[in-house]
């Protein structure tokens, strides 16, 4: 489903986003069968997608695309007919006016926006916008269903707004909380075309369509900074807002790992070692990368009584330890991937030093990259020996 009279085509909902058509689309037919709307592949005689309702005895089930972009299946031709199914209960990445983002207090389940996997792949991505299941009165963005990294703040009944969502007269939010559920919906004015999206970049964004320029323009986004998005640069990627897009680079000795279907600005695949890692031989080194916001989720927290050199030897004794740092109170170690590394401005912030392990096989790589890390002056290597059409605004695929 997409916006009418907008070019290039802007898709707002995909029925079979996680069940893609493998064969040619010309062999597929969208039809109503046994009370369900189904996408059927005539070539292989299989159902690719279905509304999956119980069999209906009605002979007048109809699919209608409403003017608000809601695709509904109803038991009859009139608007008063019983609603059997609606796309508003199966959200994609776009929050259309009238649709609800909700948390069901009875079933303890969420209805959320989920980003695309990439700019060209509409299957479910890693980022979502949902009601905070703890507070029940705020929106949060979540990575991979587990890591929350931005919150709208609680709903303010007096202001009729979330504290951290930019106020904009074009979008009017409504929040309802009762014993059964908490949900948020929104409405927009009818003079301009807007869209709210959980973007593939991990940001919740409001766009406006500029008719004269024929482009979508960003009104606001949250988080504002890309580096605030969880895992924006992937594992062992360094985020730096001051550099040109993409704001990501790999740590020395690592190279970008491209994900299939990703574009040039998508760093979500992270970074992988440029050479096969080998542990031992008494020649392992640690490359200090200075003025860093440390990676999140260290796999070990060692007593604050340890000196930095002791922290290094402890990491060195474990072949799975890839990096360590001293955050001022504790020694931290990473035995798996290191996410959310960020280069800080030396003139504005006090960062930490992140010690990256370089195995004997790629010592030369770390040495050759020595001058490429920002704020690296005076840095040393630490060496240790261990077909439906809406009347107004939407089309269907």
Secondary structure, 3 states (H helix, E strand, C coil): CEECCCCCCCECCCCCCCCCCCCCHHHEEEEEECCEEEEEECCCCEEEEECCCCCCCCCCEEEEECCCCCEEEEECCCCCCEEEEEHHHCCCCEECCCCCEEEECCCCEEECEEEEEECCEEEEEEEEEEECCCCCCCEEEEECCCEEEEECCCEECCCCEECCCCCCCCEEEEEEECCCEEEEEEEECCCCCEEEEECCCCCEEEEEEECCCCEEEEEEEECCCHHHCCCCCCCCEEECCCCCCCCEEECCCEEECCCCCCCCCCCCCCEEECCCCCCCCCCCEEEEEEEEECCECCCEEECCCCCHHHHHHHHHCCCCCCEEEECCCCEEEECCCCECEEECCCCCCCCEEEEEEECHHHHHHHHHCHHHCCCCCCCCEEECCCCCECCCCEECC
